[in-house]
């Protein structure tokens, strides 16, 4: 199976949850479909959804909730 990197399209703050009291959108081992929202990046109070680029299982989450990220930074990996 191939590994697919999900990268941040822009610099900002990465969030794994849709709101502070919500459960994480995905966890290691989660089965997801292509296009599924796996996180959010916030820039100046504007939130952009990060979508899965492939169908598969989340094998690694490389960015922590609330962590600053750069454009092109790998946020997580999917095996699919």
PDB file of N, CA, C and O in Angstrom, chain B, residues numbered from 101:
ATOM      1  N   UNK B 101       0.832  -1.181   0.000  1.00  0.00           N
ATOM      2  CA  UNK B 101       0.000   0.000   0.000  1.00  0.00           C
ATOM      3  C   UNK B 101       0.880   1.250   0.000  1.00  0.00           C
ATOM      4  O   UNK B 101       1.960   1.275   0.590  1.00  0.00           O
ATOM      5  N   UNK B 102       0.395   2.259  -0.664  1.00  0.00           N
ATOM      6  CA  UNK B 102       1.150   3.504  -0.783  1.00  0.00           C
ATOM      7  C   UNK B 102       0.848   4.434   0.387  1.00  0.00           C
ATOM      8  O   UNK B 102      -0.250   4.426   0.943  1.00  0.00           O
ATOM      9  N   UNK B 103       1.847   5.232   0.745  1.00  0.00           N
ATOM     10  CA  UNK B 103       1.658   6.264   1.765  1.00  0.00           C
ATOM     11  C   UNK B 103       1.384   7.585   1.070  1.00  0.00           C
ATOM     12  O   UNK B 103       2.038   7.914   0.080  1.00  0.00           O
ATOM     13  N   UNK B 104       0.424   8.342   1.577  1.00  0.00           N
ATOM     14  CA  UNK B 104       0.072   9.647   1.038  1.00  0.00           C
ATOM     15  C   UNK B 104       0.235  10.682   2.134  1.00  0.00           C
ATOM     16  O   UNK B 104      -0.287  10.514   3.237  1.00  0.00           O
ATOM     17  N   UNK B 105       0.959  11.753   1.835  1.00  0.00           N
ATOM     18  CA  UNK B 105       1.131  12.845   2.790  1.00  0.00           C
ATOM     19  C   UNK B 105       0.002  13.851   2.630  1.00  0.00           C
ATOM     20  O   UNK B 105      -0.368  14.203   1.510  1.00  0.00           O
ATOM     21  N   UNK B 106      -0.534  14.305   3.731  1.00  0.00           N
ATOM     22  CA  UNK B 106      -1.475  15.423   3.726  1.00  0.00           C
ATOM     23  C   UNK B 106      -0.683  16.621   4.211  1.00  0.00           C
ATOM     24  O   UNK B 106      -0.150  16.619   5.321  1.00  0.00           O
ATOM     25  N   UNK B 107      -0.607  17.652   3.366  1.00  0.00           N
ATOM     26  CA  UNK B 107       0.215  18.819   3.681  1.00  0.00           C
ATOM     27  C   UNK B 107      -0.661  20.050   3.885  1.00  0.00           C
ATOM     28  O   UNK B 107      -1.781  20.129   3.382  1.00  0.00           O
ATOM     29  N   UNK B 108      -0.128  20.993   4.627  1.00  0.00           N
ATOM     30  CA  UNK B 108      -0.827  22.254   4.839  1.00  0.00           C
ATOM     31  C   UNK B 108      -0.682  23.111   3.583  1.00  0.00           C
ATOM     32  O   UNK B 108       0.430  23.301   3.090  1.00  0.00           O
ATOM     33  N   UNK B 109      -1.793  23.628   3.063  1.00  0.00           N
ATOM     34  CA  UNK B 109      -1.712  24.463   1.870  1.00  0.00           C
ATOM     35  C   UNK B 109      -1.251  25.893   2.173  1.00  0.00           C
ATOM     36  O   UNK B 109      -0.903  26.641   1.259  1.00  0.00           O
ATOM     37  N   UNK B 110      -1.248  26.268   3.454  1.00  0.00           N
ATOM     38  CA  UNK B 110      -0.877  27.622   3.824  1.00  0.00           C
ATOM     39  C   UNK B 110      -0.318  27.636   5.241  1.00  0.00           C
ATOM     40  O   UNK B 110      -0.556  26.709   6.015  1.00  0.00           O
ATOM     41  N   UNK B 111       0.431  28.696   5.583  1.00  0.00           N
ATOM     42  CA  UNK B 111       0.933  28.802   6.952  1.00  0.00           C
ATOM     43  C   UNK B 111      -0.174  29.261   7.888  1.00  0.00           C
ATOM     44  O   UNK B 111      -1.061  30.016   7.491  1.00  0.00           O
ATOM     45  N   UNK B 112      -0.118  28.807   9.120  1.00  0.00           N
ATOM     46  CA  UNK B 112      -1.116  29.207  10.108  1.00  0.00           C
ATOM     47  C   UNK B 112      -1.048  28.299  11.315  1.00  0.00           C
ATOM     48  O   UNK B 112      -0.004  27.720  11.614  1.00  0.00           O
ATOM     49  N   UNK B 113      -2.163  28.181  12.001  1.00  0.00           N
ATOM     50  CA  UNK B 113      -2.253  27.322  13.179  1.00  0.00           C
ATOM     51  C   UNK B 113      -3.120  26.122  12.831  1.00  0.00           C
ATOM     52  O   UNK B 113      -4.242  26.272  12.348  1.00  0.00           O
ATOM     53  N   UNK B 114      -2.589  24.927  13.081  1.00  0.00           N
ATOM     54  CA  UNK B 114      -3.288  23.692  12.760  1.00  0.00           C
ATOM     55  C   UNK B 114      -4.150  23.268  13.937  1.00  0.00           C
ATOM     56  O   UNK B 114      -3.717  23.294  15.089  1.00  0.00           O
ATOM     57  N   UNK B 115      -5.386  22.875  13.622  1.00  0.00           N
ATOM     58  CA  UNK B 115      -6.301  22.359  14.637  1.00  0.00           C
ATOM     59  C   UNK B 115      -6.826  20.999  14.199  1.00  0.00           C
ATOM     60  O   UNK B 115      -7.221  20.823  13.047  1.00  0.00           O
ATOM     61  N   UNK B 116      -6.831  20.053  15.106  1.00  0.00           N
ATOM     62  CA  UNK B 116      -7.354  18.709  14.839  1.00  0.00           C
ATOM     63  C   UNK B 116      -8.836  18.602  15.153  1.00  0.00           C
ATOM     64  O   UNK B 116      -9.454  17.575  14.872  1.00  0.00           O
ATOM     65  N   UNK B 117      -9.417  19.651  15.732  1.00  0.00           N
ATOM     66  CA  UNK B 117     -10.815  19.643  16.169  1.00  0.00           C
ATOM     67  C   UNK B 117     -11.565  20.790  15.487  1.00  0.00           C
ATOM     68  O   UNK B 117     -10.968  21.810  15.144  1.00  0.00           O
ATOM     69  N   UNK B 118     -12.866  20.617  15.293  1.00  0.00           N
ATOM     70  CA  UNK B 118     -13.671  21.677  14.691  1.00  0.00           C
ATOM     71  C   UNK B 118     -14.026  22.766  15.695  1.00  0.00           C
ATOM     72  O   UNK B 118     -14.369  23.881  15.303  1.00  0.00           O
ATOM     73  N   UNK B 119     -13.947  22.453  16.993  1.00  0.00           N
ATOM     74  CA  UNK B 119     -14.131  23.427  18.067  1.00  0.00           C
ATOM     75  C   UNK B 119     -13.368  22.918  19.287  1.00  0.00           C
ATOM     76  O   UNK B 119     -13.060  21.729  19.370  1.00  0.00           O
ATOM     77  N   UNK B 120     -13.060  23.803  20.232  1.00  0.00           N
ATOM     78  CA  UNK B 120     -12.247  23.386  21.382  1.00  0.00           C
ATOM     79  C   UNK B 120     -12.797  22.211  22.178  1.00  0.00           C
ATOM     80  O   UNK B 120     -12.022  21.439  22.742  1.00  0.00           O
ATOM     81  N   UNK B 121     -14.133  22.056  22.238  1.00  0.00           N
ATOM     82  CA  UNK B 121     -14.712  20.978  23.036  1.00  0.00           C
ATOM     83  C   UNK B 121     -15.111  19.760  22.200  1.00  0.00           C
ATOM     84  O   UNK B 121     -15.684  18.810  22.734  1.00  0.00           O
ATOM     85  N   UNK B 122     -14.815  19.775  20.901  1.00  0.00           N
ATOM     86  CA  UNK B 122     -15.155  18.654  20.017  1.00  0.00           C
ATOM     87  C   UNK B 122     -14.054  17.595  20.038  1.00  0.00           C
ATOM     88  O   UNK B 122     -12.908  17.876  20.389  1.00  0.00           O
ATOM     89  N   UNK B 123     -14.420  16.388  19.659  1.00  0.00           N
ATOM     90  CA  UNK B 123     -13.437  15.310  19.521  1.00  0.00           C
ATOM     91  C   UNK B 123     -12.564  15.580  18.286  1.00  0.00           C
ATOM     92  O   UNK B 123     -13.003  16.267  17.365  1.00  0.00           O
ATOM     93  N   UNK B 124     -11.344  15.053  18.258  1.00  0.00           N
ATOM     94  CA  UNK B 124     -10.511  15.208  17.059  1.00  0.00           C
ATOM     95  C   UNK B 124     -11.220  14.655  15.824  1.00  0.00           C
ATOM     96  O   UNK B 124     -11.956  13.671  15.902  1.00  0.00           O
ATOM     97  N   UNK B 125     -10.988  15.300  14.694  1.00  0.00           N
ATOM     98  CA  UNK B 125     -11.614  14.874  13.441  1.00  0.00           C
ATOM     99  C   UNK B 125     -11.137  13.484  13.020  1.00  0.00           C
ATOM    100  O   UNK B 125     -11.918  12.687  12.500  1.00  0.00           O
ATOM    101  N   UNK B 126      -9.865  13.198  13.244  1.00  0.00           N
ATOM    102  CA  UNK B 126      -9.315  11.863  12.960  1.00  0.00           C
ATOM    103  C   UNK B 126      -8.299  11.503  14.028  1.00  0.00           C
ATOM    104  O   UNK B 126      -7.745  12.374  14.699  1.00  0.00           O
ATOM    105  N   UNK B 127      -8.064  10.218  14.173  1.00  0.00           N
ATOM    106  CA  UNK B 127      -7.050   9.678  15.082  1.00  0.00           C
ATOM    107  C   UNK B 127      -6.184   8.706  14.286  1.00  0.00           C
ATOM    108  O   UNK B 127      -6.554   8.317  13.178  1.00  0.00           O
ATOM    109  N   UNK B 128      -5.054   8.314  14.829  1.00  0.00           N
ATOM    110  CA  UNK B 128      -4.255   7.262  14.200  1.00  0.00           C
ATOM    111  C   UNK B 128      -5.119   6.013  14.141  1.00  0.00           C
ATOM    112  O   UNK B 128      -5.723   5.616  15.138  1.00  0.00           O
ATOM    113  N   UNK B 129      -5.173   5.401  12.973  1.00  0.00           N
ATOM    114  CA  UNK B 129      -5.994   4.215  12.767  1.00  0.00           C
ATOM    115  C   UNK B 129      -7.349   4.508  12.161  1.00  0.00           C
ATOM    116  O   UNK B 129      -8.044   3.582  11.742  1.00  0.00           O
ATOM    117  N   UNK B 130      -7.754   5.789  12.099  1.00  0.00           N
ATOM    118  CA  UNK B 130      -9.040   6.151  11.494  1.00  0.00           C
ATOM    119  C   UNK B 130      -9.039   5.803  10.007  1.00  0.00           C
ATOM    120  O   UNK B 130      -8.064   6.057   9.299  1.00  0.00           O
ATOM    121  N   UNK B 131     -10.140   5.223   9.548  1.00  0.00           N
ATOM    122  CA  UNK B 131     -10.354   4.968   8.120  1.00  0.00           C
ATOM    123  C   UNK B 131     -11.076   6.184   7.554  1.00  0.00           C
ATOM    124  O   UNK B 131     -12.127   6.579   8.059  1.00  0.00           O
ATOM    125  N   UNK B 132     -10.510   6.780   6.498  1.00  0.00           N
ATOM    126  CA  UNK B 132     -11.109   7.987   5.933  1.00  0.00           C
ATOM    127  C   UNK B 132     -11.245   7.859   4.421  1.00  0.00           C
ATOM    128  O   UNK B 132     -10.542   7.081   3.776  1.00  0.00           O
ATOM    129  N   UNK B 133     -12.164   8.642   3.879  1.00  0.00           N
ATOM    130  CA  UNK B 133     -12.373   8.709   2.438  1.00  0.00           C
ATOM    131  C   UNK B 133     -11.641   9.912   1.872  1.00  0.00           C
ATOM    132  O   UNK B 133     -11.384  10.882   2.586  1.00  0.00           O
ATOM    133  N   UNK B 134     -11.305   9.851   0.594  1.00  0.00           N
ATOM    134  CA  UNK B 134     -10.719  10.998  -0.081  1.00  0.00           C
ATOM    135  C   UNK B 134     -11.689  12.172   0.034  1.00  0.00           C
ATOM    136  O   UNK B 134     -12.892  12.011  -0.176  1.00  0.00           O
ATOM    137  N   UNK B 135     -11.170  13.341   0.364  1.00  0.00           N
ATOM    138  CA  UNK B 135     -12.000  14.527   0.519  1.00  0.00           C
ATOM    139  C   UNK B 135     -12.525  14.750   1.924  1.00  0.00           C
ATOM    140  O   UNK B 135     -13.116  15.794   2.202  1.00  0.00           O
ATOM    141  N   UNK B 136     -12.320  13.787   2.820  1.00  0.00           N
ATOM    142  CA  UNK B 136     -12.766  13.950   4.208  1.00  0.00           C
ATOM    143  C   UNK B 136     -11.957  15.050   4.888  1.00  0.00           C
ATOM    144  O   UNK B 136     -10.758  15.183   4.645  1.00  0.00           O
ATOM    145  N   UNK B 137     -12.608  15.834   5.735  1.00  0.00           N
ATOM    146  CA  UNK B 137     -11.912  16.871   6.490  1.00  0.00           C
ATOM    147  C   UNK B 137     -11.139  16.215   7.624  1.00  0.00           C
ATOM    148  O   UNK B 137     -11.708  15.487   8.437  1.00  0.00           O
ATOM    149  N   UNK B 138      -9.823  16.483   7.671  1.00  0.00           N
ATOM    150  CA  UNK B 138      -8.967  15.869   8.687  1.00  0.00           C
ATOM    151  C   UNK B 138      -8.395  16.890   9.662  1.00  0.00           C
ATOM    152  O   UNK B 138      -7.774  16.520  10.659  1.00  0.00           O
ATOM    153  N   UNK B 139      -8.601  18.165   9.379  1.00  0.00           N
ATOM    154  CA  UNK B 139      -8.090  19.213  10.245  1.00  0.00           C
ATOM    155  C   UNK B 139      -8.444  20.576   9.687  1.00  0.00           C
ATOM    156  O   UNK B 139      -9.075  20.693   8.636  1.00  0.00           O
ATOM    157  N   UNK B 140      -8.026  21.606  10.410  1.00  0.00           N
ATOM    158  CA  UNK B 140      -8.266  22.988  10.008  1.00  0.00           C
ATOM    159  C   UNK B 140      -6.977  23.774  10.165  1.00  0.00           C
ATOM    160  O   UNK B 140      -6.179  23.494  11.059  1.00  0.00           O
ATOM    161  N   UNK B 141      -6.768  24.768   9.289  1.00  0.00           N
ATOM    162  CA  UNK B 141      -5.670  25.718   9.464  1.00  0.00           C
ATOM    163  C   UNK B 141      -6.291  27.099   9.562  1.00  0.00           C
ATOM    164  O   UNK B 141      -7.072  27.512   8.705  1.00  0.00           O
ATOM    165  N   UNK B 142      -5.925  27.809  10.630  1.00  0.00           N
ATOM    166  CA  UNK B 142      -6.467  29.144  10.888  1.00  0.00           C
ATOM    167  C   UNK B 142      -5.408  30.185  10.573  1.00  0.00           C
ATOM    168  O   UNK B 142      -4.263  30.088  11.014  1.00  0.00           O
ATOM    169  N   UNK B 143      -5.819  31.189   9.796  1.00  0.00           N
ATOM    170  CA  UNK B 143      -4.967  32.330   9.483  1.00  0.00           C
ATOM    171  C   UNK B 143      -5.823  33.581   9.667  1.00  0.00           C
ATOM    172  O   UNK B 143      -6.809  33.766   8.954  1.00  0.00           O
ATOM    173  N   UNK B 144      -5.459  34.427  10.602  1.00  0.00           N
ATOM    174  CA  UNK B 144      -6.160  35.680  10.848  1.00  0.00           C
ATOM    175  C   UNK B 144      -7.676  35.468  11.010  1.00  0.00           C
ATOM    176  O   UNK B 144      -8.479  36.171  10.397  1.00  0.00           O
ATOM    177  N   UNK B 145      -8.046  34.496  11.839  1.00  0.00           N
ATOM    178  CA  UNK B 145      -9.444  34.173  12.172  1.00  0.00           C
ATOM    179  C   UNK B 145     -10.236  33.578  11.004  1.00  0.00           C
ATOM    180  O   UNK B 145     -11.460  33.473  11.080  1.00  0.00           O
ATOM    181  N   UNK B 146      -9.557  33.191   9.936  1.00  0.00           N
ATOM    182  CA  UNK B 146     -10.191  32.489   8.814  1.00  0.00           C
ATOM    183  C   UNK B 146      -9.747  31.031   8.880  1.00  0.00           C
ATOM    184  O   UNK B 146      -8.552  30.744   8.941  1.00  0.00           O
ATOM    185  N   UNK B 147     -10.703  30.119   8.867  1.00  0.00           N
ATOM    186  CA  UNK B 147     -10.409  28.703   8.982  1.00  0.00           C
ATOM    187  C   UNK B 147     -10.546  28.022   7.621  1.00  0.00           C
ATOM    188  O   UNK B 147     -11.562  28.174   6.943  1.00  0.00           O
ATOM    189  N   UNK B 148      -9.523  27.277   7.231  1.00  0.00           N
ATOM    190  CA  UNK B 148      -9.541  26.505   5.989  1.00  0.00           C
ATOM    191  C   UNK B 148      -9.522  25.026   6.334  1.00  0.00           C
ATOM    192  O   UNK B 148      -8.687  24.573   7.116  1.00  0.00           O
ATOM    193  N   UNK B 149     -10.445  24.278   5.747  1.00  0.00           N
ATOM    194  CA  UNK B 149     -10.483  22.840   5.981  1.00  0.00           C
ATOM    195  C   UNK B 149      -9.340  22.152   5.237  1.00  0.00           C
ATOM    196  O   UNK B 149      -9.028  22.490   4.096  1.00  0.00           O
ATOM    197  N   UNK B 150      -8.730  21.188   5.906  1.00  0.00           N
ATOM    198  CA  UNK B 150      -7.707  20.351   5.283  1.00  0.00           C
ATOM    199  C   UNK B 150      -8.370  19.036   4.939  1.00  0.00           C
ATOM    200  O   UNK B 150      -8.926  18.370   5.813  1.00  0.00           O
ATOM    201  N   UNK B 151      -8.317  18.652   3.662  1.00  0.00           N
ATOM    202  CA  UNK B 151      -8.992  17.447   3.212  1.00  0.00           C
ATOM    203  C   UNK B 151      -8.001  16.346   2.881  1.00  0.00           C
ATOM    204  O   UNK B 151      -6.876  16.608   2.455  1.00  0.00           O
ATOM    205  N   UNK B 152      -8.434  15.117   3.084  1.00  0.00           N
ATOM    206  CA  UNK B 152      -7.626  13.949   2.734  1.00  0.00           C
ATOM    207  C   UNK B 152      -7.444  13.897   1.223  1.00  0.00           C
ATOM    208  O   UNK B 152      -8.379  14.149   0.463  1.00  0.00           O
ATOM    209  N   UNK B 153      -6.249  13.572   0.806  1.00  0.00           N
ATOM    210  CA  UNK B 153      -5.937  13.492  -0.618  1.00  0.00           C
ATOM    211  C   UNK B 153      -6.103  12.079  -1.161  1.00  0.00           C
ATOM    212  O   UNK B 153      -5.954  11.850  -2.361  1.00  0.00           O
ATOM    213  N   UNK B 154      -6.409  11.141  -0.286  1.00  0.00           N
ATOM    214  CA  UNK B 154      -6.585   9.748  -0.701  1.00  0.00           C
ATOM    215  C   UNK B 154      -7.451   9.034   0.329  1.00  0.00           C
ATOM    216  O   UNK B 154      -7.608   9.497   1.459  1.00  0.00           O
ATOM    217  N   UNK B 155      -7.997   7.922  -0.072  1.00  0.00           N
ATOM    218  CA  UNK B 155      -8.760   7.070   0.837  1.00  0.00           C
ATOM    219  C   UNK B 155      -7.785   6.132   1.532  1.00  0.00           C
ATOM    220  O   UNK B 155      -6.855   5.629   0.902  1.00  0.00           O
ATOM    221  N   UNK B 156      -7.987   5.892   2.814  1.00  0.00           N
ATOM    222  CA  UNK B 156      -7.106   4.967   3.517  1.00  0.00           C
ATOM    223  C   UNK B 156      -7.195   5.104   5.018  1.00  0.00           C
ATOM    224  O   UNK B 156      -8.189   5.579   5.566  1.00  0.00           O
ATOM    225  N   UNK B 157      -6.117   4.671   5.676  1.00  0.00           N
ATOM    226  CA  UNK B 157      -6.040   4.664   7.138  1.00  0.00           C
ATOM    227  C   UNK B 157      -4.958   5.623   7.587  1.00  0.00           C
ATOM    228  O   UNK B 157      -3.853   5.615   7.044  1.00  0.00           O
ATOM    229  N   UNK B 158      -5.265   6.452   8.576  1.00  0.00           N
ATOM    230  CA  UNK B 158      -4.295   7.405   9.121  1.00  0.00           C
ATOM    231  C   UNK B 158      -3.218   6.620   9.875  1.00  0.00           C
ATOM    232  O   UNK B 158      -3.522   5.887  10.816  1.00  0.00           O
ATOM    233  N   UNK B 159      -1.962   6.779   9.457  1.00  0.00           N
ATOM    234  CA  UNK B 159      -0.862   6.055  10.103  1.00  0.00           C
ATOM    235  C   UNK B 159      -0.011   6.946  10.997  1.00  0.00           C
ATOM    236  O   UNK B 159       0.595   6.466  11.955  1.00  0.00           O
ATOM    237  N   UNK B 160       0.040   8.243  10.690  1.00  0.00           N
ATOM    238  CA  UNK B 160       0.837   9.177  11.489  1.00  0.00           C
ATOM    239  C   UNK B 160       0.144  10.529  11.524  1.00  0.00           C
ATOM    240  O   UNK B 160      -0.434  10.966  10.529  1.00  0.00           O
ATOM    241  N   UNK B 161       0.205  11.181  12.665  1.00  0.00           N
ATOM    242  CA  UNK B 161      -0.231  12.572  12.793  1.00  0.00           C
ATOM    243  C   UNK B 161       1.001  13.338  13.253  1.00  0.00           C
ATOM    244  O   UNK B 161       1.493  13.129  14.362  1.00  0.00           O
ATOM    245  N   UNK B 162       1.498  14.228  12.394  1.00  0.00           N
ATOM    246  CA  UNK B 162       2.786  14.867  12.614  1.00  0.00           C
ATOM    247  C   UNK B 162       2.693  16.285  13.163  1.00  0.00           C
ATOM    248  O   UNK B 162       3.708  16.860  13.556  1.00  0.00           O
ATOM    249  N   UNK B 163       1.495  16.856  13.195  1.00  0.00           N
ATOM    250  CA  UNK B 163       1.304  18.205  13.740  1.00  0.00           C
ATOM    251  C   UNK B 163       0.347  18.120  14.926  1.00  0.00           C
ATOM    252  O   UNK B 163      -0.691  17.461  14.859  1.00  0.00           O
ATOM    253  N   UNK B 164       0.708  18.783  15.987  1.00  0.00           N
ATOM    254  CA  UNK B 164      -0.117  18.786  17.192  1.00  0.00           C
ATOM    255  C   UNK B 164      -1.226  19.826  17.088  1.00  0.00           C
ATOM    256  O   UNK B 164      -1.101  20.814  16.365  1.00  0.00           O
ATOM    257  N   UNK B 165      -2.293  19.594  17.808  1.00  0.00           N
ATOM    258  CA  UNK B 165      -3.410  20.523  17.869  1.00  0.00           C
ATOM    259  C   UNK B 165      -2.935  21.863  18.416  1.00  0.00           C
ATOM    260  O   UNK B 165      -2.319  21.917  19.481  1.00  0.00           O
ATOM    261  N   UNK B 166      -3.221  22.956  17.685  1.00  0.00           N
ATOM    262  CA  UNK B 166      -2.830  24.290  18.121  1.00  0.00           C
ATOM    263  C   UNK B 166      -1.410  24.674  17.756  1.00  0.00           C
ATOM    264  O   UNK B 166      -0.937  25.731  18.174  1.00  0.00           O
ATOM    265  N   UNK B 167      -0.720  23.849  16.989  1.00  0.00           N
ATOM    266  CA  UNK B 167       0.679  24.073  16.613  1.00  0.00           C
ATOM    267  C   UNK B 167       0.776  24.924  15.341  1.00  0.00           C
ATOM    268  O   UNK B 167       0.015  24.712  14.397  1.00  0.00           O
ATOM    269  N   UNK B 168       1.713  25.892  15.310  1.00  0.00           N
ATOM    270  CA  UNK B 168       1.940  26.634  14.064  1.00  0.00           C
ATOM    271  C   UNK B 168       2.505  25.691  12.990  1.00  0.00           C
ATOM    272  O   UNK B 168       3.334  24.829  13.283  1.00  0.00           O
ATOM    273  N   UNK B 169       2.046  25.868  11.751  1.00  0.00           N
ATOM    274  CA  UNK B 169       2.528  25.062  10.631  1.00  0.00           C
ATOM    275  C   UNK B 169       2.891  25.975   9.468  1.00  0.00           C
ATOM    276  O   UNK B 169       2.412  27.105   9.376  1.00  0.00           O
ATOM    277  N   UNK B 170       3.739  25.473   8.590  1.00  0.00           N
ATOM    278  CA  UNK B 170       4.148  26.191   7.389  1.00  0.00           C
ATOM    279  C   UNK B 170       3.443  25.614   6.176  1.00  0.00           C
ATOM    280  O   UNK B 170       2.986  24.471   6.206  1.00  0.00           O
ATOM    281  N   UNK B 171       3.354  26.390   5.118  1.00  0.00           N
ATOM    282  CA  UNK B 171       2.814  25.887   3.860  1.00  0.00           C
ATOM    283  C   UNK B 171       3.703  24.746   3.376  1.00  0.00           C
ATOM    284  O   UNK B 171       4.927  24.871   3.365  1.00  0.00           O
ATOM    285  N   UNK B 172       3.096  23.650   2.982  1.00  0.00           N
ATOM    286  CA  UNK B 172       3.846  22.494   2.510  1.00  0.00           C
ATOM    287  C   UNK B 172       4.285  21.528   3.588  1.00  0.00           C
ATOM    288  O   UNK B 172       4.825  20.465   3.281  1.00  0.00           O
ATOM    289  N   UNK B 173       4.063  21.876   4.849  1.00  0.00           N
ATOM    290  CA  UNK B 173       4.439  20.988   5.959  1.00  0.00           C
ATOM    291  C   UNK B 173       3.512  19.781   5.990  1.00  0.00           C
ATOM    292  O   UNK B 173       2.297  19.916   5.843  1.00  0.00           O
ATOM    293  N   UNK B 174       4.097  18.596   6.181  1.00  0.00           N
ATOM    294  CA  UNK B 174       3.295  17.376   6.277  1.00  0.00           C
ATOM    295  C   UNK B 174       2.585  17.356   7.622  1.00  0.00           C
ATOM    296  O   UNK B 174       3.217  17.452   8.674  1.00  0.00           O
ATOM    297  N   UNK B 175       1.248  17.228   7.573  1.00  0.00           N
ATOM    298  CA  UNK B 175       0.432  17.208   8.781  1.00  0.00           C
ATOM    299  C   UNK B 175       0.154  15.790   9.249  1.00  0.00           C
ATOM    300  O   UNK B 175       0.157  15.504  10.446  1.00  0.00           O
ATOM    301  N   UNK B 176      -0.089  14.903   8.287  1.00  0.00           N
ATOM    302  CA  UNK B 176      -0.351  13.503   8.604  1.00  0.00           C
ATOM    303  C   UNK B 176      -0.112  12.644   7.384  1.00  0.00           C
ATOM    304  O   UNK B 176       0.000  13.140   6.263  1.00  0.00           O
ATOM    305  N   UNK B 177      -0.033  11.337   7.623  1.00  0.00           N
ATOM    306  CA  UNK B 177       0.163  10.372   6.552  1.00  0.00           C
ATOM    307  C   UNK B 177      -0.968   9.348   6.558  1.00  0.00           C
ATOM    308  O   UNK B 177      -1.472   8.932   7.601  1.00  0.00           O
ATOM    309  N   UNK B 178      -1.342   8.961   5.326  1.00  0.00           N
ATOM    310  CA  UNK B 178      -2.400   7.986   5.126  1.00  0.00           C
ATOM    311  C   UNK B 178      -1.831   6.820   4.332  1.00  0.00           C
ATOM    312  O   UNK B 178      -1.089   7.012   3.368  1.00  0.00           O
ATOM    313  N   UNK B 179      -2.182   5.616   4.745  1.00  0.00           N
ATOM    314  CA  UNK B 179      -1.829   4.420   3.992  1.00  0.00           C
ATOM    315  C   UNK B 179      -3.083   3.990   3.229  1.00  0.00           C
ATOM    316  O   UNK B 179      -4.128   3.724   3.823  1.00  0.00           O
ATOM    317  N   UNK B 180      -2.959   3.930   1.922  1.00  0.00           N
ATOM    318  CA  UNK B 180      -4.144   3.576   1.143  1.00  0.00           C
ATOM    319  C   UNK B 180      -3.817   3.081  -0.230  1.00  0.00           C
ATOM    320  O   UNK B 180      -4.720   2.747  -0.997  1.00  0.00           O
TER     321      UNK B 180
END
